[in-house]
Amino acid sequence: MIGASAHEYLQIIGLILYSYMWVEMEAVALKSGNQQGEYFDEAKLQAARFFTQLSA
C-alpha cells in the first residue's frame, strides 16, 4: 500500500513546483528592462494570475 499513498504526495509536490515556476516567471516579467516587450510581460502576468487562481 505504499505506492497508493505516494500519489497524493506527488500531486502536492507537482503543485508546489508548478507554482514556484510561475513565481519565477512573474519575477522576470516584473523586472524593468525586459527585452520581450511590455505586452508580453502583461500577458505573462495575466496568465500567472489565471493559473494561480485556478490551482487555489
QUILINGI-V805538 format. One record per backbone hydrogen bond with DSSP energy under -1.0 kcal/mol. NH is the residue of the N-H (numbers start at 1). CO is the residue of the C=O. If there is no record, write none. Layout:
# QUILINGI-V805538
nh co
NH CO
NH CO
This chain:
# QUILINGI-V805538
nh co
5 1
10 6
11 7
12 8
13 9
14 10
15 11
16 12
17 13
18 14
19 15
20 16
21 17
22 18
23 19
24 20
25 21
26 22
27 23
28 24
29 25
30 26
41 37
42 38
43 39
44 40
45 41
46 42
47 43
48 44
49 45
50 46
51 47
52 48
53 49
54 50
55 51
